[in-house]
Amino acid sequence: PQRTAAPRTDRGHFRKVGNRLLFYSHLTCGSYQGLVIEKGERLLINRVARDGRSQSEVWYIVR
């Protein structure tokens, strides 16, 4: 099975820059970028590995 791009629960640091979220995960020691899309209803998560491979997934924000 394919692993998720970002952990569902984690501890770390994040920063907001415009409609982007920048994450650093203490759990995986990885960096992630999130892009808020479609009026804040979805979050596109991108992870780029050190070897250049990348993975992305979309999270739907339910209120």
Summary of the structure (lengths in Angstrom):
residues: 63
radius of gyration: 11.7
end to end distance: 29.0
largest distance: 36.5
contacts: 132
relative contact order: 0.22
helix: 0%
strand: 52%
